[in-house]
Amino acid sequence: MYDRITQRQLLLFVEIIKQGSVAGAADALSITQSAASKSLGQLEQVVGERLLERNRAGILLTPAGEIFHRYASASLTAVRQGMELIAQSRKDARHAVLLGSLPNVASEVLPAAVAAFKTRHQDVPVKIITDTNRNLLTLLRTAEVDFVVGRFAEPADMMGLHFERLYYETLALVARPGHPLLSPAPLSLRDITDYAVILPPPGTVIRPEIDRFFLSRGLIELPNTIETLSVEFGRHYALQNDALWITARGILRPDIEAGVLQELAVDLTATESAVGISTRAEAGLTRLSAELIEQLRIASRLIKP
């Protein structure tokens, strides 16, 4: 039964004791109180014992809870120390900055930040992994990257991580110049169902935002979709066909500003979301990683809303 206990449950249990309440732990871990209570209940079910009692004084450990807390704390400490040692050995061996980035950030703020960093550190390799937000956060937890630049994820995916906002970003809906739907007048979203729509696949951090936006406008399902993370495919397909392309504005901004692709008259301000830097809450950054992050802060101040 022990393999059913997750690290998130251990983190939550130890944090409840530290904060003295489920509400305090939920706030510290950036999750809802109901999610925290549910996770605690699942943990107690696996253990087969009540671990906590509540009274007017707050949270009290049961006898079983005292034993479990001792070993849960020790196991989390051991895991953290092991990961820090592994991370440090990797950093010492490679003398590089390794980061994860979403495609929109890779084309928006990252080039300027890396260029500024390289003026002082020409001999330091900068390695950039581009993937979905969820996959990048997994690499961050296992210390395979130093930090991640992307969108703020679901609170459950951010447990044990720290997020620093850099800027806000909306989605954009574009088409080739001369597309039949391009008009200064506001567009009826139902008109887009006559065309193929290119969009990110499920599992990406912005796909739920896209689905919520269309659903809130009465579009339960798009009948003709093409799902891809490839910026190159999206650009070329939209230019060569009457397909529409909806994705993060940071990806599309260069093409929009150059007139290669044009925005449809659709108000997407409701899709605004935070873009920022995720780091491991308990682990420090190397001097080099901290310097590149500072350059990202500087570059992000130039981003247009």
C-alpha angles and dihedrals in degrees: 000000000000093000088066092067111095130207089241090059091051091048090050095047093050091045091052089057091045094049096036094230143055090238092053092049092048090052093047092051094042095240132120121268091238091054090049093050091048092050091049091050091051090050092051090048091055093045091046094223139085106256100183138035125199125216137150090284091057130245122003127187117236117222088263089046092054091055093044093047092054093055096036090055092047093049094049091048091050093049092048093048091047093050091047091052091048092047092048092049090051092049093047091048098048102031086206142117112245118188141165122229139181114235093250092056092043089061098035117045103355100076093054092044094049091046091054091046092050093055087071101029110038091153096053115092115226112204118194124194116196117201143120117309093248094051091047092052089052089054089049093053091052091047093243089129129033095224142342129233111204147096125316106269131213110295092246089059092051098059109133092011133102122221125202116190117228102174144328124259136188131202123258132212114209143172139182118282110274094027112157092240096055108111137137089234119087111272126232106235090218087069091068092064087077090067139054113263122211112210141154116276126253112281094046117114095240099046093082089051090054093047092048092049095053092042091052088054093052099262105127094175138006108228097207118039139158114200119205144139092205112113091191093054093045093051097046095042093050091048094048098043142031091259120132122226125210121182142116114325091230090066094048101037097091092050092045093049091046092049092240090122128019131216121242117231095259122131106232099167089115089067094064113137137171121262117197152124124298120200135170106272095218099040128077126228126243117247090252094051090048090052093052090048089054089053089051089054090052094047093048091060088069095055113117116230 
